[in-house]
Amino acid sequence: MSVLTPNYFVPKSLPEALKIAHRMKVTPLAGGTDLIARLNAGESVLGGAILSLRHLCELGKIEQREGEIEIGARTTITEILESSLLKSKVKVLCETAQCFAGEQIRNAATLGGNLCNASPAADMAIPLLLLDAQIELARWGEGVERRQIPLSQFFLGPRKVAKDEDEIVTRVIFSVPKDQQVIYFEKFGTRESMDISVVSVGFSANLNGDQLSDVRVALGAVAPTPIRQRSLEGLLENCKIKNLDEKLPFVREILGREVRPISDVRASAWYRGELLYKLLKRVFADVVRKRD
Ligand SMILES: Cc1cc2nc3c(=O)[nH]c(=O)nc-3n(C[C@H](O)[C@H](O)[C@H](O)COP(=O)(O)OP(=O)(O)OC[C@H]3O[C@@H](n4cnc5c(N)ncnc54)[C@H](O)[C@@H]3O)c2cc1C
């Protein structure tokens, strides 16, 4: 381990990192694209010493173990975009990475940082919510102690996650999608790249002949955290693909009743609501095309 200043630690292994986090209050630093930007903006974001995760190679792997895929927290968005395993088994993660910021940010930004920053607009959260991913956290106890929680329970609010101070996020784990599962990620930003989502929509379902099952809907930038939208899932479960169009008025009604985006400099609440509806409509049209 090297210590660059008394407050900056660069451990070479996970146990070393966890021992430091056990001993003192730390702020993990991954790609720094959120943390350093906030520091530069004058926010007091450092709780204790900086703990660099840069050299923790064990957090940088993308692997398949039997029916599950594991992505290390320190994996960059570029590594996700270029992973041949993900391209062949979970293409939606590569598609999401493709519309994440621009190349320079993608080269530095990590999956763990995206999830721990817990922005309502965190792009990688949307496909991972659809995949029912688990997030693994580790701390130092008798040795390295690990626990897993569903990603859907990890987000508590903007920049608030279900992680204790001495814990580091190590991996994200999910089952390899079934062949009949279609998974979509749609994002609207005001520019083609280098832009945070104004809204984002994820949709997943198993296509069994003409019927949808195990429908999942995830929404970004319309609530304090990325969310699953269970009422829409209930509406669309077991729906015939040929009847998807007939569901659209009910989709609009549920969105109007249950999804309450805010107005800010990026878009009004009304505009966000309209965008959600249009993006879902676009996804449905593609599901119909796939069946035809
Ligand atoms: C110009 C620009 C464009 C952007 N575009 C997008 C975009 O299109 N989509 C999008 O979703 N985001 C975007 N972002 C936001 C940002 O790039 C992402 O959230 C990124 O994934 C953060 O990862 P990082 O490794 O840089 O995190 P860092 O800045 O290093 O850390 C972020 C937070 O997570 C904590 N943390 C990091 N890793 C861990 C870990 N393993 N365990 C525990 N805590 C950890 C840190 O302590 C910190 O609180 C953009 C940012 C910029 C500056």
The ligand as a MOL file (V3000), in Angstrom:
LIG
                    3D

  0  0  0     0  0            999 V3000
M  V30 BEGIN CTAB
M  V30 COUNTS 53 58 0 0 0
M  V30 BEGIN ATOM
M  V30 1 C -19.6300 15.1410 -18.0640 0
M  V30 2 C -20.2970 14.0400 -17.2970 0
M  V30 3 C -21.2150 13.2340 -17.9310 0
M  V30 4 C -21.8660 12.2280 -17.2320 0
M  V30 5 N -22.7710 11.4450 -17.8920 0
M  V30 6 C -23.4000 10.4600 -17.2210 0
M  V30 7 C -24.3430 9.6340 -17.9030 0
M  V30 8 O -24.5760 9.7550 -19.1060 0
M  V30 9 N -24.9850 8.6990 -17.1750 0
M  V30 10 C -24.7620 8.5130 -15.8250 0
M  V30 11 O -25.3810 7.6400 -15.2220 0
M  V30 12 N -23.8650 9.2630 -15.1590 0
M  V30 13 C -23.1770 10.2280 -15.8200 0
M  V30 14 N -22.2640 11.0030 -15.1500 0
M  V30 15 C -22.0150 10.7760 -13.7240 0
M  V30 16 C -20.7810 9.8760 -13.4000 0
M  V30 17 O -19.8570 9.8420 -14.4520 0
M  V30 18 C -21.2030 8.4420 -13.0510 0
M  V30 19 O -22.0970 8.4220 -11.9670 0
M  V30 20 C -20.0100 7.5120 -12.7750 0
M  V30 21 O -20.3900 6.1840 -13.0100 0
M  V30 22 C -19.4470 7.6040 -11.3630 0
M  V30 23 O -18.4050 6.6560 -11.2280 0
M  V30 24 P -16.9760 7.0480 -10.6630 0
M  V30 25 O -16.1660 5.8040 -10.7040 0
M  V30 26 O -16.4070 8.2290 -11.3440 0
M  V30 27 O -17.3770 7.4060 -9.1620 0
M  V30 28 P -16.6230 8.3600 -8.1150 0
M  V30 29 O -16.8040 9.7820 -8.4950 0
M  V30 30 O -15.2450 7.8900 -7.8560 0
M  V30 31 O -17.5200 8.0210 -6.8180 0
M  V30 32 C -18.8900 8.3580 -6.7480 0
M  V30 33 C -19.4060 8.0060 -5.3440 0
M  V30 34 O -19.4340 6.6010 -5.1370 0
M  V30 35 C -18.5800 6.2090 -4.0530 0
M  V30 36 N -17.9610 4.9550 -4.4820 0
M  V30 37 C -17.3900 4.7190 -5.6930 0
M  V30 38 N -17.0610 3.4100 -5.7970 0
M  V30 39 C -17.4150 2.8220 -4.6390 0
M  V30 40 C -17.3470 1.4680 -4.1620 0
M  V30 41 N -16.8660 0.4640 -4.9090 0
M  V30 42 N -17.7950 1.2060 -2.9000 0
M  V30 43 C -18.3150 2.2050 -2.1460 0
M  V30 44 N -18.4290 3.4880 -2.5530 0
M  V30 45 C -17.9880 3.7950 -3.7900 0
M  V30 46 C -17.6360 7.3740 -3.8500 0
M  V30 47 O -17.1600 7.4670 -2.5030 0
M  V30 48 C -18.5360 8.5500 -4.2230 0
M  V30 49 O -19.3760 8.8800 -3.1330 0
M  V30 50 C -21.5740 12.0110 -15.8490 0
M  V30 51 C -20.6210 12.8220 -15.2030 0
M  V30 52 C -19.9740 13.8160 -15.9190 0
M  V30 53 C -18.9450 14.6490 -15.1900 0
M  V30 END ATOM
M  V30 BEGIN BOND
M  V30 1 1 1 2
M  V30 2 1 2 3
M  V30 3 2 2 52
M  V30 4 2 3 4
M  V30 5 1 4 5
M  V30 6 1 4 50
M  V30 7 2 5 6
M  V30 8 1 6 7
M  V30 9 1 6 13
M  V30 10 2 7 8
M  V30 11 1 7 9
M  V30 12 1 9 10
M  V30 13 2 10 11
M  V30 14 1 10 12
M  V30 15 2 12 13
M  V30 16 1 13 14
M  V30 17 1 14 15
M  V30 18 1 14 50
M  V30 19 1 15 16
M  V30 20 1 16 17
M  V30 21 1 16 18
M  V30 22 1 18 19
M  V30 23 1 18 20
M  V30 24 1 20 21
M  V30 25 1 20 22
M  V30 26 1 22 23
M  V30 27 1 23 24
M  V30 28 2 24 25
M  V30 29 1 24 26
M  V30 30 1 24 27
M  V30 31 1 27 28
M  V30 32 2 28 29
M  V30 33 1 28 30
M  V30 34 1 28 31
M  V30 35 1 31 32
M  V30 36 1 32 33
M  V30 37 1 33 34
M  V30 38 1 33 48
M  V30 39 1 34 35
M  V30 40 1 35 36
M  V30 41 1 35 46
M  V30 42 1 36 37
M  V30 43 1 36 45
M  V30 44 2 37 38
M  V30 45 1 38 39
M  V30 46 1 39 40
M  V30 47 2 39 45
M  V30 48 1 40 41
M  V30 49 2 40 42
M  V30 50 1 42 43
M  V30 51 2 43 44
M  V30 52 1 44 45
M  V30 53 1 46 47
M  V30 54 1 46 48
M  V30 55 1 48 49
M  V30 56 2 50 51
M  V30 57 1 51 52
M  V30 58 1 52 53
M  V30 END BOND
M  V30 END CTAB
M  END
